[in-house]
């Protein structure tokens, strides 16, 4: 199954028809716990307040999900994409994913790319584009 984490943008508008749509970090983690996620596309800011830089410091983000993945040794077999309009948040997520990648010695391309309106960093052995 494909996991799409984004509080606002629907997965089908970005080519992820049929993806499981989680709007919060907690929902994404619950979906990852099933062990059925083969590919994930994760956003950083998960509320309007976060998008405009007004979220409380302890508000869960996509980075929360990456930390959970690292702590629990979970990494979808087909990879992870970070899509975010928050470059600092996306960078932090990518760094966390790279740490998982190094520990697990996964055979994924680690080259970040830019897609109009969305930062996409791909950790995948498949060609997927937003």
N, C-alpha and C positions, 0 to 999 in steps of 0.2 A: 504494500500500500504506500501511497505517497502522502506525506504530511506537509501541509501548507500552514505556516504560522504567520498570521497577520490580523490585526484588529480591524482593519478597514478594507483592504483590497481583496476582492473575491478571487479565488484561484483560477476559475475558468477564464477570467479576463486576461490572464497571463499564460495561457496554454496548459494549465493543470486541471483539465476536466476530470472529474471523478476523485480529486484529492480530498483527503480528510482535512477539513478546515478547522483549525484551532485558533481561537481569538485571544487566548491568554496563555501565559507560560505554563500554568497548572494544567490546562487542557492538553497542551502539547506533550507535556511529560506523561500524562495518563495514556495518551496514544502511543508514545514511545515505549512505555512499560509493557504493552501488549506483545512486543517483539515482532510485530508484523510490518513495521515501517521499513521499506526498502530504499526510499529516497526522501529527503526533506528539504524544503525551502523555508528559511527562517528570516523573519523581520526582527529588527531590534526594538523599536519603540512600539509599545502595545497599548497605547491610549492616546487620546487627543492631547492630554496634558503633557505626555512625554514628547509627542511630536513637536510641540511648541516650546519645549524645554522647561516646563513647569511641574513635572512629576516629582513626587516625594522621592528622596534618595533610595528608599527601600522598596520602591515599586518594582515588581518582577518584569524582566525584559527578555528578549531573545538570548541575551548573554546568560541569564539565569538557566535557560534550557541547555546551552552549551556547557555550563558548569556541571549541570546534572548529568549530561551525557558523559563528561569526563570522569566524574566521581563514580559512575555506575558502569563504565566500560561499554557504553552503547554507541554504536556508529552504524547508520544504515549502509547496507552492503553496496548500494549503487551511488552513495555519496550524499553530500549536503551542499546546498547553495545558500548564501547569505544575501538576501535582498533587503536593502534599507536605504532610505534617503538620509540617514544619519551616518556620515562618514566615520566619525569617532567611534560610535557604537558598533558599526560593521567591522572596523579594524580590530576592536577588542574581541569580537566574536571569531574573526578569522584567526587571530593569534591563539585563541583557545582551541579552535579546530585543528590548527597546525600542531599544537601540543598533543592532542589525541592522535593525530596522524603519525607523529614521530614515535610515540609509544607503541602503537599498534602496527607500525610499518606497513601502512596501507598504500596500495598502488594507484593513488589518485593524483591528477593534475592539480597543482596548488597555485595556478596563475590567476590572480584577481583580474577581472575585466570590468569595464564600465558600460552600462546599458542606459540609454536616456531615461532619466527620472528615477532610476533604481540602480543602486550599487549592487553588483552581483559578484560574489567571490565563489568560484566553483571548486568543490572538492569532489570530483566525480570521475568515474571511468567511462561515462557515457556523455555524449554531446546533448546537453539540455540547455535551452535558451529561454529566457523570460521574454 
